Amino acid sequence: MKYVSEFRDPALARSLARAIAQEARPDRTYAFMEFCGGHTHAIFRYGVQDLVPANVRFVHGPGCPVCVLPMRRLDDALELAERHGVILATYGDMMRVPGSGRRSMLTARAAGADIRMVYSTLDALTIARDNPDRQVVFMGIGFETTTPATALAILAARREGLTNFSVFCNHVLTPPAIAHVLEAPGIDPDQAVRLDGFLGPSHVSTVIGAAAYRPLVARFGKPVVIAGFEPLDVMQSVLMLIRQVNEGRAEVENQYARVVTETGNAKAQAIMDDVFVLRDTFEWRGLGQVPQSARAIAPAYGEFDAERRFAVSEKQSRETKSCECPAILRGVKSPKDCKLFGRACTPETPMGACMVSSEGSCAAYYTYRRAETLAEMEAAE
């Protein structure tokens, strides 16, 4: 298949593997964070980690939107469905994420709450049209990739006069999260993750463009290579990062040039800037409060803001004891460091969001390297 098969060519993969092995200096280690959970799954699905030298290490980042949503926001969404009796529309990944007391949207639905899985914001709008006597709340979640679709849904609701439609907004931004990982505020320097560079996210970058990372690189001196999702994309991006580190450079390079441009999608950016405003701060699972890292619905569209329409108690929530998902999202631990992995915590009985989401690190380890990971854990005990 054109634009797919050539990026999975075994001969080219072997050639890239040889180039990486030749250029990775044996006297040092390289730690590269793949920010996006999609890259984590690509690395494990295609065995990329087995094609690079042992001194080239992948560090899994917080680029899984379901994973970084704090438990408190999930509890708030459950309260909307249970106490206010709304129809709550959400993407499928959210359905099994455990909240306080290991309650999830699935268990709440089984207990009578009207929670419906949708594939797009268009589905949520259809539910609102079909149920004019019910309040319908769409749970807006995700990075810059999914934010424009939520903005368009709000614009459509205003245009159609859908007064029973609103959005519980949890959309977050990528560059502030990268900055927060590097700053590591409040974390002992000995416990902070050491990074040499970043594999920049693919889909997010199609919206925000390569230019969005340049202030980060100038500020922190860490290279960013925007990478595609195919195995050869990832391997070529790793080679580009190694070359930058070896040469003492810190630049933004765009390996995914067939899709990502310098300035991104200007129309999507304009729509987001019209419908949303920046929050002063927002809580991320694993990262804590991150300044100016999330969007809220702008006052001009306040009638579609579920947080204004309904009173939400915003109770304090505590993460599941022994679940290492927060530390994994910061990059300081990996799934094999969690004693629950593959035992108490599986995709069928998830204890944390990292095991639920299709972009979660724990889900990647469980799907592609479960036996090896459990063997390593047993050997270390």
C-alpha positions in Angstrom: 0.0 0.0 0.0 1.5 3.3 -1.1 2.7 5.5 1.8 2.5 2.5 4.2 4.4 -0.4 2.7 7.6 1.6 1.9 7.7 2.7 5.6 7.7 -0.9 6.8 10.4 -2.2 4.4 12.6 -4.8 6.2 15.7 -4.0 4.1 15.4 -0.3 4.9 14.8 -1.1 8.6 18.0 -3.1 8.7 19.9 -0.3 7.0 18.6 2.2 9.5 19.4 -0.1 12.4 23.1 -0.4 11.1 23.3 3.4 10.8 22.0 3.9 14.4 24.4 1.3 15.7 27.3 3.0 14.0 26.5 6.5 15.1 25.4 5.8 18.7 28.6 6.4 20.7 29.3 3.4 23.0 30.7 5.7 25.7 27.3 7.3 26.5 23.6 6.6 26.7 20.8 8.3 24.9 17.4 8.8 26.5 14.7 10.0 24.1 11.1 10.6 25.2 8.4 9.7 22.8 5.7 12.1 23.9 2.9 10.5 22.1 1.3 7.2 23.2 0.8 6.3 19.5 4.6 6.2 19.2 4.9 4.0 22.2 2.6 1.5 20.6 4.4 1.7 17.3 7.8 1.1 19.0 6.5 -2.0 20.7 4.3 -3.3 17.9 7.2 -3.3 15.4 9.9 -4.2 17.9 11.8 -1.0 17.3 13.4 -1.1 20.7 15.1 -4.4 19.7 16.6 -2.8 16.6 18.5 -0.1 18.4 21.5 -0.5 20.7 21.0 -1.1 24.4 22.4 2.4 25.1 19.5 4.0 23.2 16.6 4.1 25.5 13.0 5.1 24.9 11.3 7.0 27.7 7.5 6.9 27.6 5.8 10.3 28.0 2.5 11.8 29.0 1.0 12.0 25.5 -2.0 9.8 26.2 -5.0 12.0 26.7 -7.1 9.5 28.6 -4.1 8.7 30.9 -3.3 12.2 31.9 -6.9 13.1 32.8 -6.8 13.4 36.6 -9.2 11.1 38.5 -11.1 14.2 39.9 -12.2 15.2 36.4 -13.5 11.7 35.7 -15.4 11.8 39.0 -16.9 15.1 38.0 -18.1 13.6 34.7 -19.7 10.7 36.6 -21.4 13.2 38.8 -22.9 15.0 35.8 -24.4 11.7 34.6 -25.5 10.4 38.0 -26.6 13.5 39.9 -27.8 15.8 37.1 -29.3 13.0 34.9 -27.7 14.2 31.6 -26.9 12.0 28.7 -23.1 11.9 28.8 -21.4 11.2 25.5 -17.8 10.1 25.5 -15.1 8.5 23.4 -14.7 4.8 24.0 -11.3 4.9 25.7 -12.9 6.7 28.7 -15.5 4.1 29.4 -13.3 1.7 31.4 -11.0 4.2 33.1 -11.3 3.7 36.9 -12.3 6.6 39.0 -12.6 6.9 42.8 -13.5 3.6 44.3 -12.7 1.9 41.0 -16.0 3.2 39.6 -15.9 3.7 35.8 -18.4 5.0 33.2 -19.2 1.4 32.4 -20.1 0.5 36.0 -22.1 3.8 36.3 -24.0 2.9 33.1 -24.7 -0.5 34.4 -26.1 1.2 37.5 -28.5 3.3 35.4 -26.6 6.4 34.3 -27.2 7.3 30.6 -23.6 7.2 29.3 -23.1 6.6 25.6 -20.0 5.9 23.6 -19.6 8.0 20.5 -17.0 7.9 17.7 -17.1 11.7 17.0 -18.6 15.0 18.1 -21.1 14.5 15.2 -22.6 11.6 17.1 -23.0 13.7 20.2 -24.8 16.4 18.2 -27.1 13.7 16.7 -28.0 12.5 20.2 -28.9 16.1 21.2 -31.1 16.5 18.2 -32.8 13.2 18.8 -33.4 14.0 22.5 -34.6 17.7 22.7 -36.0 17.2 26.2 -32.7 15.9 27.6 -29.5 17.7 28.4 -26.6 16.1 26.4 -23.0 16.7 27.6 -20.1 15.8 25.4 -16.9 15.0 27.3 -14.3 16.9 25.3 -10.9 15.2 25.8 -7.6 15.1 24.0 -4.7 17.2 22.7 -4.7 19.6 19.8 -5.7 16.8 17.5 -9.2 16.4 18.8 -9.8 20.0 20.0 -10.9 21.4 16.6 -13.7 18.9 16.3 -15.0 19.9 19.7 -14.9 23.6 18.7 -16.8 22.8 15.5 -19.4 20.9 17.5 -20.0 24.0 19.6 -20.2 26.2 16.5 -22.7 23.8 15.0 -24.8 23.7 18.2 -25.0 27.5 18.2 -25.9 27.6 14.5 -28.7 25.0 15.0 -29.9 26.4 18.3 -29.3 23.2 20.2 -29.8 24.6 23.7 -29.6 21.1 25.2 -26.0 20.5 24.1 -22.9 21.4 26.2 -19.3 20.3 26.5 -17.3 19.2 29.6 -14.0 20.5 28.4 -10.8 18.7 29.2 -8.7 19.5 26.2 -4.9 19.9 26.9 -1.9 21.3 25.1 1.4 19.6 24.2 4.1 22.2 24.5 3.4 23.2 28.1 3.5 19.5 29.1 6.9 19.1 27.5 8.1 22.1 29.3 6.7 20.8 32.6 8.5 17.5 32.2 11.8 19.3 31.6 11.3 21.7 34.5 10.2 19.0 36.9 9.0 21.5 39.5 8.9 20.3 43.1 10.7 17.1 42.1 14.1 16.1 43.6 16.7 16.6 40.8 17.9 13.1 41.6 14.4 11.7 40.9 13.8 13.8 37.7 13.9 12.0 34.4 17.1 12.7 32.3 16.3 13.3 28.7 18.5 14.0 25.6 15.6 14.8 23.2 12.1 14.2 22.1 10.2 12.3 19.4 7.6 15.0 18.6 4.0 13.8 18.2 2.7 13.2 14.7 -1.0 14.2 14.6 -0.7 17.0 17.1 2.0 18.5 15.0 -0.2 18.5 11.9 -2.4 21.0 13.8 0.2 23.2 15.7 3.1 22.9 13.2 6.8 22.5 13.8 7.2 26.1 14.8 5.3 25.4 18.1 8.3 23.5 19.4 11.0 26.1 18.6 10.6 28.1 21.8 10.9 24.9 23.9 14.1 23.9 22.1 15.6 27.4 22.5 14.7 27.5 26.2 15.8 24.0 27.3 18.4 23.1 24.7 16.8 19.7 23.9 16.3 18.6 20.3 12.8 17.7 19.0 12.3 15.5 15.9 8.7 15.3 14.8 8.2 11.7 13.8 5.7 9.7 11.8 4.0 6.6 13.2 5.5 3.9 10.9 8.5 1.9 12.1 10.9 3.5 9.6 9.6 6.9 10.7 10.5 6.2 14.3 13.9 4.7 13.4 14.9 7.6 11.1 13.8 10.1 13.8 16.0 8.3 16.4 18.9 8.5 14.0 18.3 12.2 13.5 18.2 12.7 17.3 21.4 10.8 17.8 23.1 13.0 15.2 21.9 16.2 16.9 23.2 15.0 20.3 26.5 13.9 18.9 27.0 17.2 17.1 25.9 19.3 20.1 22.9 20.6 18.3 19.4 21.3 19.6 17.0 22.0 16.8 13.5 21.2 15.7 13.6 18.8 12.7 10.6 17.5 10.9 11.0 13.9 9.8 7.2 13.7 9.1 7.4 16.4 6.4 5.0 14.5 4.2 2.2 15.6 6.6 3.5 18.2 9.0 4.2 21.8 7.9 6.1 24.6 9.7 3.0 26.5 10.7 0.4 23.7 10.9 -3.3 24.0 10.2 -4.1 27.7 10.4 -7.9 27.2 10.0 -8.0 24.7 12.9 -5.9 27.0 15.1 -8.2 30.0 14.4 -11.3 27.9 15.3 -9.7 26.8 18.5 -8.7 30.3 19.4 -12.2 31.6 18.8 -14.1 29.0 20.8 -11.6 28.4 23.6 -9.4 30.3 26.0 -6.4 29.2 28.0 -6.9 28.1 31.6 -4.5 29.6 34.1 -3.6 26.1 35.3 -4.9 22.5 34.9 -4.2 19.3 36.7 -2.6 16.4 34.9 -2.3 12.9 36.2 1.4 12.4 37.1 2.4 16.0 36.4 0.2 17.9 38.9 -0.8 21.4 38.1 0.6 22.6 34.8 0.3 26.4 34.0 -1.6 27.4 30.8 -1.7 23.8 29.7 -5.5 23.4 28.9 -8.4 25.0 27.3 -11.7 26.2 28.6 -14.7 27.3 26.7 -14.6 31.0 26.0 -17.1 33.3 27.7 -18.6 34.1 24.3 -19.7 30.5 24.1 -20.4 30.1 27.8 -23.9 28.7 27.2 -22.3 25.5 25.9 -20.0 25.1 28.9 -21.2 22.2 31.1 -19.2 23.5 34.0 -21.2 26.7 34.0 -24.5 25.0 33.2 -24.3 22.4 36.0 -22.9 22.6 39.5 -20.0 20.1 39.9 -18.7 19.5 43.4 -15.0 19.0 42.4 -14.3 16.6 45.2 -10.7 15.6 45.9 -9.8 12.2 44.5 -6.9 9.9 45.3 -5.1 7.6 42.8 -5.3 3.9 43.2 -2.8 2.7 45.8 0.3 1.1 44.3 -0.6 2.1 40.8 2.5 3.6 39.2 0.6 5.3 36.3 1.4 8.9 37.5 5.2 8.1 37.7 5.1 6.3 34.3 3.5 9.4 32.7 6.4 11.5 34.0 8.9 9.1 32.5 10.5 8.3 35.8 9.2 4.7 35.8 8.1 2.1 33.3 5.3 -0.5 33.5 7.7 -3.1 34.7 8.3 -1.0 37.8 4.6 -1.4 38.8 4.0 -4.5 41.0 0.3 -4.5 39.8 1.2 -4.9 36.1 -0.1 -8.1 34.5 -1.3 -9.4 37.9 -3.9 -7.3 39.6 -3.9 -4.9 36.7 -4.8 -6.2 33.2 -6.9 -4.8 30.3 -9.9 -6.8 31.7 -9.3 -5.5 35.3 -7.5 -2.2 34.9 -6.3 -0.4 38.1 -5.1 2.6 36.2 -5.7 4.6 33.0 -2.3 3.5 31.5 -3.7 0.0 31.1 -7.0 1.1 29.6 -6.2 3.5 26.8 -5.1 2.3 23.4 -2.3 4.8 23.8 -1.3 3.8 27.3 2.2 2.6 28.0 1.0 -0.3 30.2 -1.4 -1.4 27.5 1.5 -1.5 25.0 3.7 -3.6 27.3 0.8 -5.9 28.0 -0.1 -6.3 24.4 3.3 -6.7 22.9 5.8 -7.7 25.7 3.8 -9.1 28.5 5.8 -12.4 29.0 9.2 -10.6 28.8 8.0 -7.9 31.2 6.6 -10.3 33.8 9.8 -12.4 33.6 11.9 -9.3 34.2 9.7 -8.4 37.2 10.0 -11.8 38.7 13.8 -11.8 38.2 14.0 -8.5 40.0 12.0 -9.7 43.1 
